[in-house]
Structure formats: C-alpha cells, structure tokens
Amino acid sequence: INAEYGPQPGQKILCHHPFYRQKRCHVIPKEVHPLHDLVFDGKITITIPSIDETRAHVQDQLKIFRPDHLRLLNPTPYKVSISHTLFTFFDELWSQNAPIPERS
C-alpha cells in the first residue's frame, strides 16, 4: 500500500466498496485533496496548531459537506470507496483472520 500513488485529477481510478466485492466503479476526480499530513516520524514533523486553529479548521471542513449528510434526523449516508490496492489488502487480511465456524 505504501507504494500506491494518490489519485490524480482527470485520471480514471477503480474504486471499491470497502466490504462488497461486486460494488465497484470507475471515478475520474476533478479535484484531489490530501486527507492527512505526516505528524510524527520518530519526532514531531509539524508545528502543532492551537486549539483555536484546530477548531477553525474543523469548522471550515464541515462547510464542505452537503447539509443532508450533516442533518441530525435521517441523515444521508456518506459513501466511502477505497482503491483496488487497499481493497485487495483488506480482503486478504480479513480472509486470513476471520473466524471460520464449524458445522456438524
């Protein structure tokens, strides 16, 4: 998974539902935003933001979500897809570690 490159705007990628093999689709992203930054690599690698900066960042991010995902009564489910590489890794990991029931 470490060798997997991030998606690029305008380039088609295969996406999978995290749990159902038959649910998949091709997506061509218009924009791509990193979801995380490296914070610790043997030592802290960033300047830790203040609580006010963190609160402002979270509030800015919440503005990006559609209101129907955030409503308290009957919210629309937020769909999540994963890359083919991550799906394969997750599927193999699950297959190797999921308990197998015995039937008699």
KEBALUM-212359 format. One record per residue (C-alpha): residue number from 0; residue in three letters; x, z, y. Coordinates in nm, 4 decimals, padded with zeros to 6 digits. Example, Ala and Ser with C-alpha at 12.3 -4.5 7.8 and 13.67 -1.06 7.14 Angstrom:
<i = 0	aa = ALA	px = 01.2300	pz = 00.7800	py = -00.4500>
<i = 1	aa = SER	px = 01.3670	pz = 00.7140	py = -00.1060>
This chain:
<i = 0	aa = ILE	px = 00.0000	pz = 00.0000	py = 00.0000>
<i = 1	aa = ASN	px = 00.2912	pz = 00.0685	py = 00.2346>
<i = 2	aa = ALA	px = 00.3907	pz = -00.2992	py = 00.2149>
<i = 3	aa = GLU	px = 00.0430	pz = -00.4145	py = 00.3185>
<i = 4	aa = TYR	px = 00.0298	pz = -00.5690	py = 00.6645>
<i = 5	aa = GLY	px = -00.2502	pz = -00.4830	py = 00.9031>
<i = 6	aa = PRO	px = -00.5217	pz = -00.7366	py = 00.9778>
<i = 7	aa = GLN	px = -00.4602	pz = -00.9914	py = 01.2499>
<i = 8	aa = PRO	px = -00.7219	pz = -01.1249	py = 01.4939>
<i = 9	aa = GLY	px = -00.8573	pz = -01.4615	py = 01.3809>
<i = 10	aa = GLN	px = -00.7182	pz = -01.4350	py = 01.0248>
<i = 11	aa = LYS	px = -00.9592	pz = -01.4058	py = 00.7309>
<i = 12	aa = ILE	px = -00.9281	pz = -01.0936	py = 00.5145>
<i = 13	aa = LEU	px = -01.1040	pz = -00.9904	py = 00.1938>
<i = 14	aa = CYS	px = -01.2901	pz = -00.6602	py = 00.2268>
<i = 15	aa = HIS	px = -01.4374	pz = -00.4456	py = -00.0497>
<i = 16	aa = HIS	px = -01.6952	pz = -00.1701	py = -00.0614>
<i = 17	aa = PRO	px = -01.4955	pz = 00.1433	py = -00.1488>
<i = 18	aa = PHE	px = -01.6904	pz = 00.2093	py = -00.4710>
<i = 19	aa = TYR	px = -01.8719	pz = -00.1065	py = -00.5835>
<i = 20	aa = ARG	px = -01.6579	pz = -00.3909	py = -00.7174>
<i = 21	aa = GLN	px = -01.9321	pz = -00.6523	py = -00.6717>
<i = 22	aa = LYS	px = -01.9790	pz = -00.5778	py = -00.2989>
<i = 23	aa = ARG	px = -01.7162	pz = -00.7698	py = -00.1056>
<i = 24	aa = CYS	px = -01.6933	pz = -01.0183	py = 00.1772>
<i = 25	aa = HIS	px = -01.4512	pz = -01.2142	py = 00.3913>
<i = 26	aa = VAL	px = -01.4134	pz = -01.0970	py = 00.7503>
<i = 27	aa = ILE	px = -01.2447	pz = -01.2681	py = 01.0431>
<i = 28	aa = PRO	px = -01.1757	pz = -00.9967	py = 01.3028>
<i = 29	aa = LYS	px = -01.1887	pz = -01.0836	py = 01.6719>
<i = 30	aa = GLU	px = -01.0061	pz = -00.7648	py = 01.7714>
<i = 31	aa = VAL	px = -00.7863	pz = -00.5211	py = 01.5817>
<i = 32	aa = HIS	px = -00.7150	pz = -00.1651	py = 01.6946>
<i = 33	aa = PRO	px = -00.4789	pz = 00.0786	py = 01.5199>
<i = 34	aa = LEU	px = -00.6660	pz = 00.3856	py = 01.3954>
<i = 35	aa = HIS	px = -00.3760	pz = 00.6264	py = 01.3811>
<i = 36	aa = ASP	px = -00.0231	pz = 00.6909	py = 01.5014>
<i = 37	aa = LEU	px = 00.2690	pz = 00.8442	py = 01.3168>
<i = 38	aa = VAL	px = 00.2775	pz = 01.2048	py = 01.4363>
<i = 39	aa = PHE	px = 00.5233	pz = 01.3718	py = 01.2001>
<i = 40	aa = ASP	px = 00.8225	pz = 01.2180	py = 01.0229>
<i = 41	aa = GLY	px = 01.0401	pz = 01.5190	py = 00.9482>
<i = 42	aa = LYS	px = 00.9821	pz = 01.6177	py = 01.3092>
<i = 43	aa = ILE	px = 00.7090	pz = 01.5608	py = 01.5666>
<i = 44	aa = THR	px = 00.7340	pz = 01.1989	py = 01.6879>
<i = 45	aa = ILE	px = 00.4864	pz = 01.2066	py = 01.9783>
<i = 46	aa = THR	px = 00.4077	pz = 01.4175	py = 02.2802>
<i = 47	aa = ILE	px = 00.1159	pz = 01.6367	py = 02.1763>
<i = 48	aa = PRO	px = -00.1767	pz = 01.5756	py = 02.4159>
<i = 49	aa = SER	px = -00.3502	pz = 01.8669	py = 02.5836>
<i = 50	aa = ILE	px = -00.6942	pz = 01.9787	py = 02.4690>
<i = 51	aa = ASP	px = -00.8485	pz = 01.8129	py = 02.7761>
<i = 52	aa = GLU	px = -00.6718	pz = 01.4819	py = 02.6991>
<i = 53	aa = THR	px = -00.7859	pz = 01.5036	py = 02.3375>
<i = 54	aa = ARG	px = -01.1456	pz = 01.5772	py = 02.4398>
<i = 55	aa = ALA	px = -01.1456	pz = 01.2812	py = 02.6820>
<i = 56	aa = HIS	px = -01.0037	pz = 01.0510	py = 02.4118>
<i = 57	aa = VAL	px = -01.2734	pz = 01.1550	py = 02.1630>
<i = 58	aa = GLN	px = -01.5475	pz = 01.1030	py = 02.4212>
<i = 59	aa = ASP	px = -01.4096	pz = 00.7559	py = 02.5019>
<i = 60	aa = GLN	px = -01.4058	pz = 00.6690	py = 02.1312>
<i = 61	aa = LEU	px = -01.7663	pz = 00.7873	py = 02.0848>
<i = 62	aa = LYS	px = -01.8733	pz = 00.5419	py = 02.3584>
<i = 63	aa = ILE	px = -01.7595	pz = 00.2563	py = 02.1313>
<i = 64	aa = PHE	px = -02.0101	pz = 00.3462	py = 01.8564>
<i = 65	aa = ARG	px = -02.3553	pz = 00.1949	py = 01.8574>
<i = 66	aa = PRO	px = -02.6195	pz = 00.4526	py = 01.9572>
<i = 67	aa = ASP	px = -02.8144	pz = 00.4050	py = 01.6304>
<i = 68	aa = HIS	px = -02.5130	pz = 00.5359	py = 01.4346>
<i = 69	aa = LEU	px = -02.4953	pz = 00.8492	py = 01.6505>
<i = 70	aa = ARG	px = -02.8615	pz = 00.9471	py = 01.6745>
<i = 71	aa = LEU	px = -02.9469	pz = 01.2773	py = 01.5082>
<i = 72	aa = LEU	px = -03.2746	pz = 01.1655	py = 01.3480>
<i = 73	aa = ASN	px = -03.2414	pz = 00.8910	py = 01.0854>
<i = 74	aa = PRO	px = -02.9009	pz = 00.7518	py = 01.1924>
<i = 75	aa = THR	px = -02.8000	pz = 00.4063	py = 01.0737>
<i = 76	aa = PRO	px = -02.5300	pz = 00.4340	py = 00.8045>
<i = 77	aa = TYR	px = -02.1843	pz = 00.3324	py = 00.9237>
<i = 78	aa = LYS	px = -02.0484	pz = 00.0728	py = 00.6839>
<i = 79	aa = VAL	px = -01.6883	pz = 00.1056	py = 00.5716>
<i = 80	aa = SER	px = -01.4836	pz = -00.1598	py = 00.3928>
<i = 81	aa = ILE	px = -01.1327	pz = -00.1422	py = 00.2530>
<i = 82	aa = SER	px = -00.8665	pz = -00.4022	py = 00.1845>
<i = 83	aa = HIS	px = -00.8229	pz = -00.5627	py = -00.1560>
<i = 84	aa = THR	px = -00.4897	pz = -00.3812	py = -00.1988>
<i = 85	aa = LEU	px = -00.6399	pz = -00.0400	py = -00.1228>
<i = 86	aa = PHE	px = -00.9424	pz = -00.1123	py = -00.3440>
<i = 87	aa = THR	px = -00.7181	pz = -00.2048	py = -00.6378>
<i = 88	aa = PHE	px = -00.5065	pz = 00.1089	py = -00.5879>
<i = 89	aa = PHE	px = -00.8144	pz = 00.3311	py = -00.5553>
<i = 90	aa = ASP	px = -00.9844	pz = 00.1712	py = -00.8601>
<i = 91	aa = GLU	px = -00.6746	pz = 00.2167	py = -01.0785>
<i = 92	aa = LEU	px = -00.6294	pz = 00.5756	py = -00.9619>
<i = 93	aa = TRP	px = -00.9929	pz = 00.6548	py = -01.0337>
<i = 94	aa = SER	px = -00.9805	pz = 00.4860	py = -01.3770>
<i = 95	aa = GLN	px = -00.6710	pz = 00.6845	py = -01.4771>
<i = 96	aa = ASN	px = -00.8083	pz = 01.0217	py = -01.3644>
<i = 97	aa = ALA	px = -01.1864	pz = 01.0134	py = -01.4074>
<i = 98	aa = PRO	px = -01.3053	pz = 01.2276	py = -01.6970>
<i = 99	aa = ILE	px = -01.4383	pz = 01.0376	py = -01.9981>
<i = 100	aa = PRO	px = -01.7381	pz = 01.2088	py = -02.1566>
<i = 101	aa = GLU	px = -01.7566	pz = 01.2403	py = -02.5339>
<i = 102	aa = ARG	px = -02.0767	pz = 01.1438	py = -02.7134>
<i = 103	aa = SER	px = -02.1705	pz = 01.2395	py = -03.0655>
